[in-house]
């Protein structure tokens, strides 16, 4: 069973080509496997590990997880920040995802994404 995906936001999957030469490639691959199993907390840990090392695909996927609310401690600003970092490195999916996001704020001031 594959994780539910947004029709607009796109992330990398375990079947996609991974840049293993980029620092964090191994951690990214582990994260993809956990996300495929819908173990989002474990996937978040490994995506964060790879993303902090500068792996652009991990940065994109972490942002998508945050934007889709797959982890509780995710804030829209965190998702946006990771997407911007990935896009700055030329990640095509991150650049596309940036065009899909809009931040909404409710009456109590809580921010969320409108996708």
C-alpha positions in Angstrom: 0.0 0.0 0.0 1.4 3.4 -1.0 0.9 6.5 1.1 -1.9 8.8 0.1 -0.5 11.7 -1.9 -1.8 15.1 -2.6 -2.8 15.8 -6.1 -0.6 18.9 -6.1 2.3 18.3 -3.8 4.8 15.7 -5.0 7.4 13.8 -3.0 10.0 11.3 -3.9 9.2 7.6 -3.3 11.3 4.5 -2.7 11.1 3.8 -6.4 12.6 7.1 -7.5 16.3 7.6 -8.4 18.1 8.7 -5.3 21.3 10.8 -5.3 23.3 8.5 -3.1 26.4 10.5 -3.7 24.9 13.5 -2.0 25.5 13.5 1.7 22.4 12.1 3.5 21.5 9.7 0.6 21.5 6.6 2.8 19.3 8.3 5.5 17.0 9.5 2.8 16.5 6.0 1.5 15.6 4.7 5.0 13.1 7.5 5.4 11.4 6.7 2.1 11.0 3.1 3.3 9.4 4.2 6.6 7.1 6.6 4.8 6.0 3.8 2.4 5.1 1.8 5.5 3.2 4.9 6.8 5.5 5.0 9.9 5.6 8.8 9.7 7.4 9.6 12.9 10.3 7.3 12.0 10.3 8.7 8.4 10.4 12.2 9.9 13.4 11.4 12.0 15.4 10.0 9.0 14.2 12.8 6.6 15.3 15.4 9.2 18.7 13.7 9.5 19.3 13.7 5.8 17.8 17.2 5.3 20.1 18.7 7.9 23.0 17.2 6.0 21.7 19.1 2.9 20.0 16.3 1.0 17.6 18.2 -1.3 15.2 15.2 -1.9 14.9 14.7 1.9 14.2 18.4 2.4 11.4 18.2 -0.1 9.8 15.1 1.3 10.1 16.5 4.9 8.3 19.6 3.8 5.6 17.6 2.1 5.1 15.5 5.2 4.7 18.8 7.2 2.4 20.4 4.7 0.1 17.3 4.7 0.0 17.2 8.5 1.5 13.7 8.7 3.4 14.6 11.9 2.0 16.5 14.9 4.7 19.0 15.5 4.8 20.3 12.0 4.3 24.0 11.4 3.6 25.6 8.0 6.7 27.8 8.4 8.8 24.6 8.8 7.5 23.1 5.6 8.1 26.3 3.7 11.6 26.6 5.1 12.6 23.1 3.9 11.0 23.6 0.5 13.0 26.8 0.0 16.2 25.1 1.0 15.5 22.3 -1.5 14.5 24.7 -4.3 17.7 26.7 -3.7 19.6 23.6 -4.6 17.6 23.2 -7.8 15.2 20.5 -6.7 12.5 20.5 -9.4 9.8 18.9 -7.2 10.5 21.5 -4.5 10.2 24.3 -6.9 6.9 22.9 -8.2 5.6 22.4 -4.6 6.4 26.0 -3.7 3.9 27.1 -6.4 1.2 24.9 -4.9 1.2 26.2 -1.3 -0.8 28.9 0.2 -0.8 29.6 4.0 -4.2 30.3 5.6 -4.8 31.6 9.1 -7.9 30.9 11.1 -9.6 33.3 13.5 -7.5 32.1 16.4 -4.3 32.7 14.5 -3.4 29.1 13.8 -1.7 28.7 10.4 -2.3 25.9 8.0 -1.8 25.1 4.4 -4.4 25.4 1.7 -3.4 22.9 -1.0 
